[in-house]
């Protein structure tokens, strides 16, 4: 009887706790933006996942929710309160609210820089202010936004044109002599010419789970330990990512009838785009066929497809990285970042061997010089330098290259636009010399193609999330402290304002007098204090590469294959689904 009498209060207590947890888990804060129903532990995750599965894209899921709940949507996914802003007005209100100047917090943002938020992209406060100011000031010293940067951009575009021109000539020569033609990215002698910058890259074994050096006590040893306990799996090698058209006899024979080469566009722009930034950052450039760099970019791109701007499973549900590290994506996330960090740390170690504090050669040297100063700010560390490299690696090789990839996808799908762009180049510049950045004011249509390419790219993405530093309000809605604020650029850059948003129509940026115009709603780089610091570099790269390639080549569907489709993969940065094109020399 005594045991029975004790069981009743225990059961009552358990029931009370469960009811309380249910109440806390489903109760929305007063004034919180409207959105799907919340459930204990999961929040609105199931509804978001259902819509995402139906549409294929997170932005499209948000569009559906926006039609039901309004331009500002309140979500809760696991432990994260997430506010989605779906129009220009709400985006502007958020960016102008200084209480929304924070960057997100959570396991994914710590893990990407091994246990602590570092770098430039997802930090805030004094760290962000001090480091951003230092990096911008010294990048300018090494040419950022100045003549030296223009020279480097033009050099990379020239090398890209020369490389593919030679590749096409070699293929034509093989066809004329009836030799088998292997159309792959192989040894590139032409791209190495006139390169006065050291292009040596230390080779390492693929498939290794790299470990960071332990000399810095603040490098996140707990994150390393998890990986050290895992068996090393065989990773794909760089060779796995190379495609040889000769493997497909039918395609090879069809392509051989045309004086051109078939190219895979997914990694087409990564190396030359990265080089323009890396020359200022580390004083070096990579060959277009550097297999290790292409491999790293490839796995990094794959990783960014498994994560999006609001995080990932192990960020929303942190316990999953302990109980289900493989399923939650934690192991893959960490392994990829370990490889990238090892690659960059080796670059830094090589740099230090020839470092002379009296004559800094690049941003890495200037940062090392600052570290030797007794009076440097406490935000400076070698780990922070590596985190900056990670951020610049992603920004330098991912965003601009993916925007270019979208642009050339639509140029292939819209040959009349490609032809019009080529006609402008022929009329304004001719064919005797390559375009330069000084030609930008005269190449209105090329500029419009770049703007439209950026719209098509950014219109499929979200911004880097902001965070509410304290309880605040946006357009009458309460935003609790530490809520994540995310802009759905799809509704802003691909919404009804653009009339025919899905059409690739550069003319929308040209007025009746033939001048470029950009409406207020065109904000692919955001605005305010968090405006993208790489905007000038991105636009310059895109203009120069687009103009140089279209002056010399025509891009078209591969004979014997279905034309590429206007489809893309979701993630941190949107990417066109892999496609290849026939690249021919213009005559």
N, C-alpha and C positions, 0 to 999 in steps of 0.2 A: 504493500500500500504506500509506504514511504517513497519507494522508487517511482511509483505512478504519480504521486503528488509532485515530485521534482521534475518529471518529464514535461508536465504541462507548462510551467513557467519558461522552461528552455525552448520549447516549441513556439511559445508565444513571442519570446524574444527574437528568435530567428525570423518568424513571420513579420514582426515589426521592422527588423533591419531590412528585410527584402522589400517591404512596402516603401520604406524610406529611400532605399537605393533606387527603386523604380521611380519614385517621385522626383528625386534629384536628377536622375538620368533623362527624364522626359520633360522637365520644366524649363521653359525658355525664359531668359531674363526679360523683365518688363521693358517694352520698347524695342526689343530685338527685331531685326528685319524679318519679314515673313519668309517662310520656306517650308519644306517637307516636314512631316511629323518626325519627332525624335523617339528613339527607343533606347532602353538601357544599354550601356556599353557601346552600342553601335552608332547611336545618334541617327542621322539621316543617311548613313552609308549605304544601306540596301537600296534606297530609292535612287541615289546618285549612280550606284553601280548598275542598276537595271537600265537606266536611261543611257548610260555610257555604252553598255553592251548593245542596246538597240541602235544607237546612232553611230557608234564607233569612235566618238570623240568627246572629250570632256567639255570642250567649248559648246558643242551642239547640245549636250545634256543641259548645260547652263542656259542655253537659248530657250529650250522647252520650259524650264523652270521659270525663266524670266517672263514668258508670256502668261504664266499662271499667277506669279506672285509679284511681278513688278521689276523695275530696273535694279533694285538692290535686294539680293537674296541672302538669307541667313541660313547657314548650314552648320551641322556639327558632325564631324567624322571622327569617331573614336574620341580622343582627348582634345581634338582641335576644333575651336570655333572659327569658322571660315565665312567671310563676307565676300560675295561675288558682286562686283560692280559692272553693270552691263550696258552703260551708255556714257557718252562724252560728259554729260553734266555731273554724274556721280563720280566719275574718274577725276574730273577737275576739282570737285569739292573735297575729295580725299587727299589729293596731292597738295592742295592749298592749306590743309589742316595740319599744323605742325605736330599735333598729337598723334599723327599717323606716320611719323617719320622713321619708326623703328623697322627692323628687319626680323624675319621669323625666327623662332627658337624651337628646338626640338632635336631628337636624336639624329635625323638625317643631316641637319646643318652642322652639328658637331662632328659627326662621323666623317663627313667629306674632307675635313681637315684634321682628322685623327684626334678626337676627344675634346676639341675646343673650337669655338667659332673664330675663324681667322680669315684673312684675305681682304677682298674689297666688295664682293658682290652681295654677301648676305651678313654683313656686320653693320653696326650703327654706333651712335654715340661718339665718344672721344677717339676711339680706335679708328672708326671710319673717317672722321674729319682729318685726323693727323696723317693717316696713311694715304688717303686720297690726295691730299694737298702735296705730300712729298712726291708721290708717283707722278702726278700731273706736271709738277714743276720740273722734275728731272727728265721726264719723257720729252718735254719741249726742248730741253737742252740737247737732246740727241735727235732732234728733228721732228718730233710729233707736231703735226699741224704746220710744218714749215717746209722750206725748199728741199731739205734732205729727205723728208718723208715722200715728197712727190717724186724725187729721183728714184727712190727705192721701189715705189709702186710701179713706176714706168718700167724699171728694170725687170721686175717680176713678170709684168705683162708681156714684155719683149721676149723673155725666156720661155714663157708659156707658148707664145706664137711660134717661136723658133723650134721648140720641141715637137709640136704636132705637125708643123710644116715638114720637118725632117722625117717624121714617122710616116707621113703620107708619101713623101718622095721615095722612101725606102720600100714601101709596099708597092708603089707603082713600078719601081725597078725590079722587084721580085716577080711581079706579074709579067712584066715584059720579057724576063729571062726564064719564065716558067718555073720559078723556084717556089717552094711552099712558103706561104706567108703566115707568120705568126703575129697576130694582132693583139699584143699584150703590152702592158707597161713594163718594159724591161730596162736594160742598161741604157742610161741616157747620157751619151757623151756630149751632145749638143748643149744640154741644159747646164752642164758643168763649166762650159767655156765662159771666159770673162768673169769668173767668180773669184773675187779677191778675198772673200771671207772664208774662214776655216769651215769646211763642211764635214769634218770628221765626226762620226757618231759612234760611241762605244757600243759594241754588239753584246747582247745578252741572250740567254736561253729563254725561249718561250715556254709557257706552262709553269713557270715558277711563281709561287706566291711570295712576293718580295717583302722583306722586312726593313723597316726604317732603323736608322742608327739610333742608339739609345743615349747619345751624349746630351740630348736636351730632355730634361726631366718632365717637360711640359708637352711631350709629343703624343700623349694618349696611349700609354702602354697597355691599358685594359683592352683597347680596340685591337692592338697587335696580338695580344695573347690569344684572343678568340681564333684568329687565323692560324697562329702557330700550332694549334691543336688539331687543325684539319689536315686530312691527307691531301697532298697536291694532286690535282686532277690535270689530265692532259688538256692544255688549252689549244685552240686552233692556232696554227702558225700563220705568218704573213702570207705564205704561199697559198693558203686556203682561200684568201680573199682575191686572188688574181684570176681573171677569166681569160681564156684563150678562145678566140673565135674559131680556131681550127678544130676545137673539140666538137663543133657542130658543123658537119660537112655542108648541109643545105644552106645555112646562113653564110658560111664562108664563100661558097660558090656564087651566091647572089651578090654579096658585098664585093667580091673580086671584080665584078663587071663595072664597078663604079670607082673612080679615082679618089678613094677616101679610106678612112679607117672607122671601125666601129668602136665606140668608147663607152665605158660605164661612167655615168654622170655622178653617181653618188659621192665619189671621192675626187672628182675632177678638180675642184677648186681649193681643197683643204690646204695643201702644202703652200702654194703661192700666196694665199691669203694670210696664212700664219707667218710666213717669212717677213712680210712687211712690218709686222709688229715685233717679231722675235729679233730682228736686226737691231732694233732700238733697245730691246730688253736684255738680250744676251750677246749682241754683237756677232751673230752668226745666222746663216740661212741653211736650209736643207735642200737636197736634190729632190726634184719632183718625183723620183722613183725610190726615195728612201723607204725601204720596206718596213723598217721598224717603226718609223714615224707614222706611216700609213696604217700599220697594224694598230698602234695605239689610238689613232684617231677613229679607227673602225670600231674597236671595242668600246671606246668612249661614247661614240654615237649610239651604239647598241644600248649602252647603259642609260643614256638620256631618253631612250624610248620607253624604258621600264619605270621611269620616275617622271612625275610632272611637277608643275610649279606649286602645287599644294602639298607636295611630299610624296609619300609612298606608304605601303602597309606598315612597315616597322616604325614609321614616324607617327602615324595615327594611333597605332596600337603597339607601344614600345615593348611590351612583354613578348611580342612575337620574335624579336631578335634573339631571345634566349630559348624559347620553346620551339620555334620553327624558323631558324635562321635561313634555311634554304628556300622554303616556300614564300617567306616574306620578302625575299630579295636582298636580305641583309648581307649574306655571304658574297653574292655576286657584286654588290655595291662596294664592299670593302676590298675585295680582290682586285677589281678594276682600279680603284683609287690607289691601292698599294703599288700597282705596276706603274701608274702615272707618276706617283710620288718618287718611286725609285728612279725612273727615267730622269726626272727633273733634278733629283738630288745628285745623281751622277754628273749631270751637266754642271751643277753648281760646284761640285768638288773639282771637276776639270777646270772650271773658271778660276777657282781659288789658287790653282797651281801657278798661274801666270798673272795673278792680281798684283797690281802696283798701286798703292793708295795715292801716290803722287800724281798719277795719270789715269784717272778712271776712263774706261773705254765705252761703257754702256750703263744701263740702269742697275744691273747686277753689281757692277763695281761700285757705283755710288752708294748702293744700299750696304754693301760690305764695309765701305768706308765709314758710313754712319754707325755701323755696329762697333767699330773700333773706337769711336768717340766716347769719352767718359760721360758726356752730358746728353747722350741720346735719350729720347723719350722711351718710357717703359713699354710702349706698344711695339717697339722694334725688337725683332728676334729673327734668328735664322729660319725658325718654323714659319713665322709670318711672311718672310720673303718667299719661301716655297709655296705657301698658300696663295700669295699674289700671283706666282707663276702658274699655279693651277687655274686660277680665275682667268688670267690673260690667255692661257692655252685654250680654255673653253671659249672665251669671247672671241679670240683671234681666229680660231679654226672652225667654230661651229656656226655662229650666227650669220656672218657675212657669206660664208661658203654655202649655207643652206638657202639663203636669200637668192644667191646667184643660181643655185640649182633650180629653184622654183622659176626664176626668170627664164632660164633656157628651156625648161620644160614647156612653158607657155609660148616661147618663141618657136619651138618645134610644132606645137599644136596650132599656132597661128602664123603660118608662113607669110601672110600678107604684112603682118607687123614686122617680121624679120626683114622682109624685102624693103619696106619703107625705111627702116633704120639703116640698112646698107646703102640705100640711095642717098640718104642725108650725108653719110660719111663720104661717099664718093663725090658728092657735090661740094661739100665744104672743105674736105681735106685732100681727097684724091687717094691714089694708091701708092704714091711714091715714098711716103713716109708713114710711120705709125702715128696714131693719135697721141696727144699728150694731155695732161691735166689743164694746160693753158687753153685747150680747145673747148673746154666745158661751156663757156658762155655762148659759143656758136653752134653747139650740137644740142639743140633744144629737144629734139625727139629722143635722142639717146638718154638724156636726163630724165625724160618722161618715162622711158622704158625702165630705168632704174627705180624711179618712184613707184611705178606700178608693180615691179617685182617685189619691192619691200612691202607694199600693201598686201600682196598675195601671200607673202611669207608671214608677216606679223599678224595678219588677219586670221591666222590659224593657231595663234599662240596666246598665252597669258603673260602678264608681266612678272618680274621678280616680285614676290609678295612683300607687302608692307606689314607692319605690326602696330597695333594701337599701344602707345606707351602708357596710356592711362584711359579710364573711361571717358568717352567722348561721343559726339553726335555727328552724323552725316545725313543731311537732308531730312532731319527729324527722326532718324533711327538711332537708337542707342547702340554704340559699339563698345562692348566690354574690353577692359584692359587685356592685352596679349592676344586679342583676336587677330587672325590673319586676314589681310585685305588683298584681294586679287582682282585685277582688271581683266575682263573678258574682251580682248581686242577683236574677237570675231564680230561682236555686235557693233563695234565702233568702226572698224575698217572694212567690214563686209556686210554692213547693215543696209537698211532701206535708203539711207541718205545717198548712197552711191548709185541708185536707180538700177543699174545692172551689175551688181557687185561681183558676180561670178565670171564676168567677161573680162578678158585681158585686153584693156583698152587704154593705152598710154595717152590718148588724146584727151582724156578727162582732166589731165594736168596742164593743158595748153589752152589759153583763151583765144578769143577771136582775133587778137592782134598778134598771135604767135608767141606769146610770152608764157613762161611757166607760172602756174598758179597752184597754191596749196591751201585748201580750206582748213579751218580751225580743227576739224575732226581728224585731220591727217597728222597723227602723232605716233609714228612707229617707234620713236626713241623716247617717248614720254616727254615731260617737261619739268621745270622747277629744279630744285637742288639735286634730285635723283635722275636728271636727264642723263642718258647714256654717254659716258665719257669717250666712247669710241665712235660716235656718230660721224665725225669728220673723216676718220680713217675708213669706216665702212662705206660711206658714200663714194669716197675717192677710189677705193679698191673696186667697187662695183662698176663705177663709170669706166675706169681705165680698162678693166678686163673685158667688159661687155663691148666697148668700142673697138678694142684691138682684135678680139676674136671675130666680131661680125665684119670687120674690114677685110679679113683674110679668109674666113671660112663660112660655109653654110652648114647648118645643122638640120637634119631631117630624119624621119623615121627610117629604121633599118629595113632594107628590102627583104621580103619574106617573113617579116615579123609584124605582129599587131602594133599599131602606133601606141606610144606610151599614153597612160591614162592620167587624168587629173585626180589623182588619189594621193593621200599622204598618210604618214604614221604619226600618232600622237606622242607627246612626251614633253620634256622641258623645252626643247626646240622642235618645231614641226619639221618633218623631212618628207620630200616626195618619195613615194615608194620607188625602189630601185628601178631604174630604166636606163636603156642605152640608145645611142643615136648614131647615125652615120654622119661623119664629119668630113666634108670635102673642101678642097681648096677652091676659092673663087678664081675665075679666069677673066 
